[in-house]
Amino acid sequence: MKATVHVMLKDGVLDPQGEAVRHALGTLGFAGVQSVRQGKVIELELAATDRAAAEAEVRAMCERLLANTVIEKYSVTIA
């Protein structure tokens, strides 16, 4: 099974990397970009065969390592 985890900063948390990208895009002539939020995508290949167990395991990974749940939110997709 393949799991995809999307991690983004929670609403209201400052995103200096996103702001730097927005500024750089404006410098390059893309003036219509009003805001940018930057995150990360993590892809995992899993040996699990049970979808529910795989999702529970990946959520545990997120809670313990892949996401800083104080300032980040995450979503998990199992395929």
N, CA, C and O atoms as a CHARMM CRD file, in Angstrom:
* protein
*
  316
    1    1 MET  N      0.83900  -1.18000   0.00000 PROA 1      0.00000
    2    1 MET  CA     0.00000   0.00000   0.00000 PROA 1      0.00000
    3    1 MET  C      0.88000   1.23700   0.00000 PROA 1      0.00000
    4    1 MET  O      2.01400   1.23000   0.47800 PROA 1      0.00000
    5    2 LYS  N      0.31800   2.28900  -0.54900 PROA 2      0.00000
    6    2 LYS  CA     1.02200   3.57100  -0.57700 PROA 2      0.00000
    7    2 LYS  C      0.22300   4.57500   0.24100 PROA 2      0.00000
    8    2 LYS  O     -0.99100   4.70400   0.08300 PROA 2      0.00000
    9    3 ALA  N      0.92600   5.28200   1.11400 PROA 3      0.00000
   10    3 ALA  CA     0.30300   6.33100   1.90500 PROA 3      0.00000
   11    3 ALA  C      0.90500   7.66900   1.50400 PROA 3      0.00000
   12    3 ALA  O      2.11300   7.78600   1.30200 PROA 3      0.00000
   13    4 THR  N      0.05100   8.66700   1.39100 PROA 4      0.00000
   14    4 THR  CA     0.50100  10.02600   1.12000 PROA 4      0.00000
   15    4 THR  C      0.04400  10.90400   2.27400 PROA 4      0.00000
   16    4 THR  O     -1.13100  10.91400   2.64300 PROA 4      0.00000
   17    5 VAL  N      1.00500  11.64600   2.83900 PROA 5      0.00000
   18    5 VAL  CA     0.73400  12.53900   3.95700 PROA 5      0.00000
   19    5 VAL  C      0.98300  13.96700   3.49700 PROA 5      0.00000
   20    5 VAL  O      2.06100  14.27700   2.99000 PROA 5      0.00000
   21    6 HSD  N      0.00400  14.82900   3.66700 PROA 6      0.00000
   22    6 HSD  CA     0.14800  16.26100   3.38100 PROA 6      0.00000
   23    6 HSD  C      0.22500  16.98600   4.71800 PROA 6      0.00000
   24    6 HSD  O     -0.66700  16.85100   5.55600 PROA 6      0.00000
   25    7 VAL  N      1.29200  17.75400   4.91500 PROA 7      0.00000
   26    7 VAL  CA     1.49100  18.49200   6.15900 PROA 7      0.00000
   27    7 VAL  C      1.52800  19.98300   5.82600 PROA 7      0.00000
   28    7 VAL  O      2.28300  20.41900   4.95600 PROA 7      0.00000
   29    8 MET  N      0.70400  20.75400   6.52700 PROA 8      0.00000
   30    8 MET  CA     0.64600  22.20800   6.33500 PROA 8      0.00000
   31    8 MET  C      0.61200  22.88700   7.69100 PROA 8      0.00000
   32    8 MET  O      0.16000  22.31100   8.68100 PROA 8      0.00000
   33    9 LEU  N      1.10000  24.12600   7.72300 PROA 9      0.00000
   34    9 LEU  CA     0.97300  24.90700   8.95000 PROA 9      0.00000
   35    9 LEU  C     -0.50500  25.17300   9.22200 PROA 9      0.00000
   36    9 LEU  O     -1.29000  25.35600   8.29100 PROA 9      0.00000
   37   10 LYS  N     -0.87700  25.19400  10.48600 PROA 10     0.00000
   38   10 LYS  CA    -2.25300  25.50800  10.85200 PROA 10     0.00000
   39   10 LYS  C     -2.55700  26.95400  10.50200 PROA 10     0.00000
   40   10 LYS  O     -1.65800  27.79300  10.43500 PROA 10     0.00000
   41   11 ASP  N     -3.84000  27.23800  10.27900 PROA 11     0.00000
   42   11 ASP  CA    -4.27200  28.60700  10.01800 PROA 11     0.00000
   43   11 ASP  C     -3.84900  29.48900  11.18700 PROA 11     0.00000
   44   11 ASP  O     -3.96600  29.09400  12.34800 PROA 11     0.00000
   45   12 GLY  N     -3.36500  30.66900  10.87700 PROA 12     0.00000
   46   12 GLY  CA    -2.95500  31.60400  11.90600 PROA 12     0.00000
   47   12 GLY  C     -1.48800  31.50600  12.29300 PROA 12     0.00000
   48   12 GLY  O     -0.97000  32.40000  12.96200 PROA 12     0.00000
   49   13 VAL  N     -0.80200  30.43100  11.88400 PROA 13     0.00000
   50   13 VAL  CA     0.62800  30.28600  12.15800 PROA 13     0.00000
   51   13 VAL  C      1.39300  30.98100  11.04200 PROA 13     0.00000
   52   13 VAL  O      1.15100  30.72500   9.86200 PROA 13     0.00000
   53   14 LEU  N      2.31300  31.85700  11.41600 PROA 14     0.00000
   54   14 LEU  CA     3.09900  32.56600  10.41000 PROA 14     0.00000
   55   14 LEU  C      3.89700  31.58700   9.55600 PROA 14     0.00000
   56   14 LEU  O      4.41400  30.58800  10.05600 PROA 14     0.00000
   57   15 ASP  N      3.99200  31.88500   8.26200 PROA 15     0.00000
   58   15 ASP  CA     4.69600  31.03000   7.31100 PROA 15     0.00000
   59   15 ASP  C      5.76900  31.85200   6.60700 PROA 15     0.00000
   60   15 ASP  O      5.52800  32.35300   5.50800 PROA 15     0.00000
   61   16 PRO  N      6.95700  32.00600   7.21400 PROA 16     0.00000
   62   16 PRO  CA     8.00200  32.83200   6.59500 PROA 16     0.00000
   63   16 PRO  C      8.47200  32.29100   5.25000 PROA 16     0.00000
   64   16 PRO  O      8.81200  33.07600   4.36500 PROA 16     0.00000
   65   17 GLN  N      8.50200  30.96500   5.07000 PROA 17     0.00000
   66   17 GLN  CA     8.89400  30.41300   3.77600 PROA 17     0.00000
   67   17 GLN  C      7.86000  30.75800   2.70900 PROA 17     0.00000
   68   17 GLN  O      8.22000  31.12900   1.59200 PROA 17     0.00000
   69   18 GLY  N      6.60300  30.63900   3.04100 PROA 18     0.00000
   70   18 GLY  CA     5.54700  30.99500   2.10900 PROA 18     0.00000
   71   18 GLY  C      5.61500  32.46300   1.73400 PROA 18     0.00000
   72   18 GLY  O      5.43300  32.81600   0.56900 PROA 18     0.00000
   73   19 GLU  N      5.87800  33.32500   2.71600 PROA 19     0.00000
   74   19 GLU  CA     5.99700  34.76100   2.44700 PROA 19     0.00000
   75   19 GLU  C      7.19300  35.04800   1.55000 PROA 19     0.00000
   76   19 GLU  O      7.11100  35.90700   0.67200 PROA 19     0.00000
   77   20 ALA  N      8.30500  34.34200   1.75600 PROA 20     0.00000
   78   20 ALA  CA     9.48000  34.52500   0.90200 PROA 20     0.00000
   79   20 ALA  C      9.17900  34.10900  -0.54000 PROA 20     0.00000
   80   20 ALA  O      9.61600  34.76600  -1.48500 PROA 20     0.00000
   81   21 VAL  N      8.43500  33.02300  -0.70100 PROA 21     0.00000
   82   21 VAL  CA     8.05100  32.57300  -2.04600 PROA 21     0.00000
   83   21 VAL  C      7.12000  33.60300  -2.68900 PROA 21     0.00000
   84   21 VAL  O      7.28600  33.94400  -3.86000 PROA 21     0.00000
   85   22 ARG  N      6.13900  34.10000  -1.92400 PROA 22     0.00000
   86   22 ARG  CA     5.22800  35.11500  -2.46600 PROA 22     0.00000
   87   22 ARG  C      6.00300  36.34600  -2.92300 PROA 22     0.00000
   88   22 ARG  O      5.74700  36.87900  -4.00200 PROA 22     0.00000
   89   23 HSD  N      6.93900  36.79300  -2.11300 PROA 23     0.00000
   90   23 HSD  CA     7.74900  37.96400  -2.47000 PROA 23     0.00000
   91   23 HSD  C      8.58000  37.68100  -3.73100 PROA 23     0.00000
   92   23 HSD  O      8.63800  38.51900  -4.63000 PROA 23     0.00000
   93   24 ALA  N      9.21500  36.51800  -3.80100 PROA 24     0.00000
   94   24 ALA  CA    10.02700  36.16700  -4.96600 PROA 24     0.00000
   95   24 ALA  C      9.17700  36.10000  -6.23200 PROA 24     0.00000
   96   24 ALA  O      9.61400  36.54000  -7.29500 PROA 24     0.00000
   97   25 LEU  N      7.97700  35.55900  -6.12800 PROA 25     0.00000
   98   25 LEU  CA     7.08600  35.50700  -7.29000 PROA 25     0.00000
   99   25 LEU  C      6.73300  36.91000  -7.76200 PROA 25     0.00000
  100   25 LEU  O      6.68600  37.16900  -8.96500 PROA 25     0.00000
  101   26 GLY  N      6.48300  37.82100  -6.81500 PROA 26     0.00000
  102   26 GLY  CA     6.21100  39.21600  -7.18700 PROA 26     0.00000
  103   26 GLY  C      7.39100  39.84100  -7.89200 PROA 26     0.00000
  104   26 GLY  O      7.21600  40.57800  -8.86300 PROA 26     0.00000
  105   27 THR  N      8.59700  39.55500  -7.41700 PROA 27     0.00000
  106   27 THR  CA     9.81900  40.06700  -8.04200 PROA 27     0.00000
  107   27 THR  C      9.97900  39.54300  -9.46500 PROA 27     0.00000
  108   27 THR  O     10.52800  40.22500 -10.33000 PROA 27     0.00000
  109   28 LEU  N      9.49700  38.32900  -9.69500 PROA 28     0.00000
  110   28 LEU  CA     9.58000  37.72300 -11.03200 PROA 28     0.00000
  111   28 LEU  C      8.44100  38.15000 -11.95300 PROA 28     0.00000
  112   28 LEU  O      8.34400  37.67500 -13.08400 PROA 28     0.00000
  113   29 GLY  N      7.58500  39.03900 -11.47400 PROA 29     0.00000
  114   29 GLY  CA     6.51600  39.56000 -12.31300 PROA 29     0.00000
  115   29 GLY  C      5.15900  38.92600 -12.10100 PROA 29     0.00000
  116   29 GLY  O      4.20800  39.26000 -12.80800 PROA 29     0.00000
  117   30 PHE  N      5.04400  38.01000 -11.13500 PROA 30     0.00000
  118   30 PHE  CA     3.75600  37.37100 -10.84000 PROA 30     0.00000
  119   30 PHE  C      3.06700  38.15500  -9.72700 PROA 30     0.00000
  120   30 PHE  O      2.98500  37.69400  -8.58800 PROA 30     0.00000
  121   31 ALA  N      2.57400  39.33800 -10.06600 PROA 31     0.00000
  122   31 ALA  CA     2.04800  40.28100  -9.07700 PROA 31     0.00000
  123   31 ALA  C      0.69800  39.86300  -8.50500 PROA 31     0.00000
  124   31 ALA  O      0.29600  40.39700  -7.47100 PROA 31     0.00000
  125   32 GLY  N     -0.00400  38.95200  -9.12000 PROA 32     0.00000
  126   32 GLY  CA    -1.34600  38.58300  -8.66700 PROA 32     0.00000
  127   32 GLY  C     -1.38400  37.61400  -7.50400 PROA 32     0.00000
  128   32 GLY  O     -2.46800  37.29400  -7.01800 PROA 32     0.00000
  129   33 VAL  N     -0.23700  37.13500  -7.03800 PROA 33     0.00000
  130   33 VAL  CA    -0.21900  36.17300  -5.93800 PROA 33     0.00000
  131   33 VAL  C     -0.35100  36.93300  -4.62100 PROA 33     0.00000
  132   33 VAL  O      0.53100  37.71200  -4.26000 PROA 33     0.00000
  133   34 GLN  N     -1.43700  36.71100  -3.91200 PROA 34     0.00000
  134   34 GLN  CA    -1.69300  37.44200  -2.67500 PROA 34     0.00000
  135   34 GLN  C     -1.12300  36.75800  -1.44500 PROA 34     0.00000
  136   34 GLN  O     -0.71900  37.43400  -0.49800 PROA 34     0.00000
  137   35 SER  N     -1.08100  35.43400  -1.43800 PROA 35     0.00000
  138   35 SER  CA    -0.49100  34.72900  -0.30600 PROA 35     0.00000
  139   35 SER  C     -0.02300  33.34400  -0.74100 PROA 35     0.00000
  140   35 SER  O     -0.52700  32.77800  -1.71000 PROA 35     0.00000
  141   36 VAL  N      0.94500  32.81400  -0.01100 PROA 36     0.00000
  142   36 VAL  CA     1.48100  31.47700  -0.26700 PROA 36     0.00000
  143   36 VAL  C      1.63200  30.77200   1.07000 PROA 36     0.00000
  144   36 VAL  O      2.14800  31.35300   2.02500 PROA 36     0.00000
  145   37 ARG  N      1.18900  29.53400   1.14600 PROA 37     0.00000
  146   37 ARG  CA     1.42000  28.67600   2.30300 PROA 37     0.00000
  147   37 ARG  C      2.24400  27.50800   1.79700 PROA 37     0.00000
  148   37 ARG  O      1.86500  26.85900   0.82200 PROA 37     0.00000
  149   38 GLN  N      3.34700  27.23600   2.43400 PROA 38     0.00000
  150   38 GLN  CA     4.22200  26.15800   2.00200 PROA 38     0.00000
  151   38 GLN  C      4.10000  24.99300   2.96400 PROA 38     0.00000
  152   38 GLN  O      4.04200  25.18900   4.17800 PROA 38     0.00000
  153   39 GLY  N      4.06000  23.78000   2.43000 PROA 39     0.00000
  154   39 GLY  CA     3.96500  22.57900   3.24700 PROA 39     0.00000
  155   39 GLY  C      4.86900  21.49500   2.71000 PROA 39     0.00000
  156   39 GLY  O      5.83400  21.76900   1.99600 PROA 39     0.00000
  157   40 LYS  N      4.55100  20.26200   3.05700 PROA 40     0.00000
  158   40 LYS  CA     5.34300  19.14500   2.57100 PROA 40     0.00000
  159   40 LYS  C      4.44000  17.95100   2.28900 PROA 40     0.00000
  160   40 LYS  O      3.37400  17.79800   2.88500 PROA 40     0.00000
  161   41 VAL  N      4.89600  17.11300   1.36600 PROA 41     0.00000
  162   41 VAL  CA     4.20600  15.87900   1.01700 PROA 41     0.00000
  163   41 VAL  C      5.16900  14.74000   1.29400 PROA 41     0.00000
  164   41 VAL  O      6.32300  14.77500   0.86700 PROA 41     0.00000
  165   42 ILE  N      4.69700  13.73500   2.00700 PROA 42     0.00000
  166   42 ILE  CA     5.51100  12.57300   2.34000 PROA 42     0.00000
  167   42 ILE  C      4.80900  11.34800   1.77500 PROA 42     0.00000
  168   42 ILE  O      3.63100  11.12200   2.05200 PROA 42     0.00000
  169   43 GLU  N      5.53100  10.55300   0.98000 PROA 43     0.00000
  170   43 GLU  CA     4.97800   9.31900   0.42000 PROA 43     0.00000
  171   43 GLU  C      5.63700   8.12800   1.10700 PROA 43     0.00000
  172   43 GLU  O      6.85900   8.07000   1.24300 PROA 43     0.00000
  173   44 LEU  N      4.81700   7.19100   1.53400 PROA 44     0.00000
  174   44 LEU  CA     5.30400   6.00400   2.23700 PROA 44     0.00000
  175   44 LEU  C      4.81500   4.75200   1.52200 PROA 44     0.00000
  176   44 LEU  O      3.63500   4.65500   1.18600 PROA 44     0.00000
  177   45 GLU  N      5.70200   3.79700   1.28600 PROA 45     0.00000
  178   45 GLU  CA     5.31900   2.47600   0.78500 PROA 45     0.00000
  179   45 GLU  C      5.20400   1.57700   2.00100 PROA 45     0.00000
  180   45 GLU  O      6.15900   1.43200   2.76400 PROA 45     0.00000
  181   46 LEU  N      4.03900   0.97200   2.18500 PROA 46     0.00000
  182   46 LEU  CA     3.76600   0.17300   3.36800 PROA 46     0.00000
  183   46 LEU  C      3.58200  -1.29900   3.02100 PROA 46     0.00000
  184   46 LEU  O      3.05900  -1.63000   1.95700 PROA 46     0.00000
  185   47 ALA  N      4.00900  -2.17400   3.91200 PROA 47     0.00000
  186   47 ALA  CA     3.82300  -3.60900   3.72700 PROA 47     0.00000
  187   47 ALA  C      2.42200  -4.05200   4.15200 PROA 47     0.00000
  188   47 ALA  O      2.00900  -5.17600   3.86400 PROA 47     0.00000
  189   48 ALA  N      1.70200  -3.17900   4.82900 PROA 48     0.00000
  190   48 ALA  CA     0.37400  -3.52300   5.35500 PROA 48     0.00000
  191   48 ALA  C     -0.58500  -3.91700   4.24100 PROA 48     0.00000
  192   48 ALA  O     -0.47400  -3.44000   3.11100 PROA 48     0.00000
  193   49 THR  N     -1.51600  -4.78500   4.57000 PROA 49     0.00000
  194   49 THR  CA    -2.55000  -5.18500   3.61100 PROA 49     0.00000
  195   49 THR  C     -3.94100  -4.72500   4.05900 PROA 49     0.00000
  196   49 THR  O     -4.87700  -4.71200   3.26000 PROA 49     0.00000
  197   50 ASP  N     -4.07500  -4.35100   5.32400 PROA 50     0.00000
  198   50 ASP  CA    -5.34400  -3.86000   5.84900 PROA 50     0.00000
  199   50 ASP  C     -5.35200  -2.33300   5.81300 PROA 50     0.00000
  200   50 ASP  O     -4.52600  -1.68100   6.45300 PROA 50     0.00000
  201   51 ARG  N     -6.29100  -1.77600   5.05900 PROA 51     0.00000
  202   51 ARG  CA    -6.34900  -0.32700   4.85300 PROA 51     0.00000
  203   51 ARG  C     -6.52200   0.44900   6.16500 PROA 51     0.00000
  204   51 ARG  O     -5.82300   1.43600   6.39300 PROA 51     0.00000
  205   52 ALA  N     -7.43000   0.01800   7.01300 PROA 52     0.00000
  206   52 ALA  CA    -7.68200   0.71700   8.26900 PROA 52     0.00000
  207   52 ALA  C     -6.46000   0.67100   9.18400 PROA 52     0.00000
  208   52 ALA  O     -6.12100   1.67000   9.81900 PROA 52     0.00000
  209   53 ALA  N     -5.80400  -0.47400   9.25300 PROA 53     0.00000
  210   53 ALA  CA    -4.60800  -0.60800  10.08400 PROA 53     0.00000
  211   53 ALA  C     -3.47800   0.26100   9.53500 PROA 53     0.00000
  212   53 ALA  O     -2.72800   0.87100  10.29700 PROA 53     0.00000
  213   54 ALA  N     -3.36300   0.31000   8.21100 PROA 54     0.00000
  214   54 ALA  CA    -2.32900   1.13700   7.58400 PROA 54     0.00000
  215   54 ALA  C     -2.56500   2.61000   7.89800 PROA 54     0.00000
  216   54 ALA  O     -1.62700   3.33500   8.23200 PROA 54     0.00000
  217   55 GLU  N     -3.81100   3.05200   7.79300 PROA 55     0.00000
  218   55 GLU  CA    -4.10900   4.44900   8.08000 PROA 55     0.00000
  219   55 GLU  C     -3.83300   4.78200   9.54900 PROA 55     0.00000
  220   55 GLU  O     -3.28900   5.84300   9.85400 PROA 55     0.00000
  221   56 ALA  N     -4.20400   3.88400  10.44900 PROA 56     0.00000
  222   56 ALA  CA    -3.94900   4.10700  11.87300 PROA 56     0.00000
  223   56 ALA  C     -2.44700   4.18800  12.14500 PROA 56     0.00000
  224   56 ALA  O     -2.00000   5.01900  12.93600 PROA 56     0.00000
  225   57 GLU  N     -1.67900   3.33500  11.49800 PROA 57     0.00000
  226   57 GLU  CA    -0.22300   3.34500  11.68100 PROA 57     0.00000
  227   57 GLU  C      0.38500   4.64500  11.16100 PROA 57     0.00000
  228   57 GLU  O      1.24800   5.22900  11.81600 PROA 57     0.00000
  229   58 VAL  N     -0.05500   5.09800   9.99700 PROA 58     0.00000
  230   58 VAL  CA     0.48300   6.33800   9.42000 PROA 58     0.00000
  231   58 VAL  C      0.08000   7.53500  10.28000 PROA 58     0.00000
  232   58 VAL  O      0.88400   8.44700  10.47000 PROA 58     0.00000
  233   59 ARG  N     -1.13100   7.55200  10.79600 PROA 59     0.00000
  234   59 ARG  CA    -1.54400   8.63600  11.70200 PROA 59     0.00000
  235   59 ARG  C     -0.67100   8.65600  12.95800 PROA 59     0.00000
  236   59 ARG  O     -0.32500   9.72800  13.45400 PROA 59     0.00000
  237   60 ALA  N     -0.31600   7.48400  13.47100 PROA 60     0.00000
  238   60 ALA  CA     0.58800   7.41700  14.62200 PROA 60     0.00000
  239   60 ALA  C      1.96300   7.96500  14.25200 PROA 60     0.00000
  240   60 ALA  O      2.59600   8.65100  15.05500 PROA 60     0.00000
  241   61 MET  N      2.42200   7.66800  13.04800 PROA 61     0.00000
  242   61 MET  CA     3.70500   8.21100  12.57000 PROA 61     0.00000
  243   61 MET  C      3.65800   9.73700  12.52600 PROA 61     0.00000
  244   61 MET  O      4.61200  10.41200  12.91200 PROA 61     0.00000
  245   62 CYS  N      2.53800  10.26300  12.05100 PROA 62     0.00000
  246   62 CYS  CA     2.37300  11.72200  11.97000 PROA 62     0.00000
  247   62 CYS  C      2.40300  12.34700  13.36100 PROA 62     0.00000
  248   62 CYS  O      3.06700  13.36000  13.58400 PROA 62     0.00000
  249   63 GLU  N      1.68300  11.73900  14.28300 PROA 63     0.00000
  250   63 GLU  CA     1.60400  12.27400  15.64300 PROA 63     0.00000
  251   63 GLU  C      2.95500  12.23800  16.35400 PROA 63     0.00000
  252   63 GLU  O      3.25700  13.11100  17.16700 PROA 63     0.00000
  253   64 ARG  N      3.76600  11.22600  16.04500 PROA 64     0.00000
  254   64 ARG  CA     5.03200  11.05400  16.75000 PROA 64     0.00000
  255   64 ARG  C      6.23200  11.66700  16.04500 PROA 64     0.00000
  256   64 ARG  O      7.21200  12.00900  16.70700 PROA 64     0.00000
  257   65 LEU  N      6.18800  11.82100  14.70100 PROA 65     0.00000
  258   65 LEU  CA     7.38000  12.27000  13.99000 PROA 65     0.00000
  259   65 LEU  C      7.11800  13.17600  12.79400 PROA 65     0.00000
  260   65 LEU  O      7.75500  14.22200  12.67100 PROA 65     0.00000
  261   66 LEU  N      6.20900  12.80800  11.92300 PROA 66     0.00000
  262   66 LEU  CA     6.10000  13.46900  10.62400 PROA 66     0.00000
  263   66 LEU  C      5.51200  14.87100  10.67300 PROA 66     0.00000
  264   66 LEU  O      5.78700  15.68000   9.78700 PROA 66     0.00000
  265   67 ALA  N      4.71500  15.17500  11.68200 PROA 67     0.00000
  266   67 ALA  CA     4.09900  16.50500  11.79900 PROA 67     0.00000
  267   67 ALA  C      4.28900  17.02400  13.22100 PROA 67     0.00000
  268   67 ALA  O      4.22700  16.26800  14.19000 PROA 67     0.00000
  269   68 ASN  N      4.51700  18.31000  13.31800 PROA 68     0.00000
  270   68 ASN  CA     4.54000  18.97700  14.62300 PROA 68     0.00000
  271   68 ASN  C      3.11600  19.43700  14.87900 PROA 68     0.00000
  272   68 ASN  O      2.71700  20.51100  14.42900 PROA 68     0.00000
  273   69 THR  N      2.35700  18.64000  15.59100 PROA 69     0.00000
  274   69 THR  CA     0.92100  18.87800  15.71900 PROA 69     0.00000
  275   69 THR  C      0.57200  20.12700  16.52800 PROA 69     0.00000
  276   69 THR  O     -0.59700  20.50800  16.59100 PROA 69     0.00000
  277   70 VAL  N      1.54900  20.75900  17.13600 PROA 70     0.00000
  278   70 VAL  CA     1.29900  22.02000  17.82100 PROA 70     0.00000
  279   70 VAL  C      1.02000  23.12200  16.79600 PROA 70     0.00000
  280   70 VAL  O      0.14900  23.96700  17.00400 PROA 70     0.00000
  281   71 ILE  N      1.77200  23.10400  15.68000 PROA 71     0.00000
  282   71 ILE  CA     1.64600  24.17400  14.67800 PROA 71     0.00000
  283   71 ILE  C      1.25200  23.66200  13.29300 PROA 71     0.00000
  284   71 ILE  O      0.99300  24.46200  12.39300 PROA 71     0.00000
  285   72 GLU  N      1.20400  22.34300  13.11000 PROA 72     0.00000
  286   72 GLU  CA     0.90300  21.79400  11.77900 PROA 72     0.00000
  287   72 GLU  C     -0.32500  20.89300  11.82100 PROA 72     0.00000
  288   72 GLU  O     -0.62800  20.26900  12.83800 PROA 72     0.00000
  289   73 LYS  N     -1.01700  20.84400  10.69700 PROA 73     0.00000
  290   73 LYS  CA    -2.11600  19.89900  10.49600 PROA 73     0.00000
  291   73 LYS  C     -1.68900  18.93300   9.39800 PROA 73     0.00000
  292   73 LYS  O     -0.80200  19.25000   8.60500 PROA 73     0.00000
  293   74 TYR  N     -2.30600  17.76700   9.34500 PROA 74     0.00000
  294   74 TYR  CA    -1.93000  16.80000   8.32600 PROA 74     0.00000
  295   74 TYR  C     -3.16100  16.04300   7.84800 PROA 74     0.00000
  296   74 TYR  O     -4.18100  15.97200   8.53300 PROA 74     0.00000
  297   75 SER  N     -3.03400  15.48300   6.65500 PROA 75     0.00000
  298   75 SER  CA    -4.07000  14.58800   6.13200 PROA 75     0.00000
  299   75 SER  C     -3.37500  13.36900   5.55900 PROA 75     0.00000
  300   75 SER  O     -2.24800  13.45300   5.07000 PROA 75     0.00000
  301   76 VAL  N     -4.05700  12.23900   5.62300 PROA 76     0.00000
  302   76 VAL  CA    -3.49700  10.95900   5.18300 PROA 76     0.00000
  303   76 VAL  C     -4.39100  10.37800   4.10700 PROA 76     0.00000
  304   76 VAL  O     -5.61200  10.33300   4.26000 PROA 76     0.00000
  305   77 THR  N     -3.78100   9.93200   3.01400 PROA 77     0.00000
  306   77 THR  CA    -4.49700   9.21500   1.95400 PROA 77     0.00000
  307   77 THR  C     -3.81900   7.86100   1.76600 PROA 77     0.00000
  308   77 THR  O     -2.60000   7.79300   1.61600 PROA 77     0.00000
  309   78 ILE  N     -4.59900   6.79300   1.77400 PROA 78     0.00000
  310   78 ILE  CA    -4.08600   5.44800   1.56300 PROA 78     0.00000
  311   78 ILE  C     -4.57600   4.95600   0.20500 PROA 78     0.00000
  312   78 ILE  O     -5.76900   5.00700  -0.09500 PROA 78     0.00000
  313   79 ALA  N     -3.64100   4.48100  -0.60600 PROA 79     0.00000
  314   79 ALA  CA    -4.01300   3.98900  -1.93600 PROA 79     0.00000
  315   79 ALA  C     -3.47900   2.57500  -2.14200 PROA 79     0.00000
  316   79 ALA  O     -3.68700   1.98500  -3.20300 PROA 79     0.00000
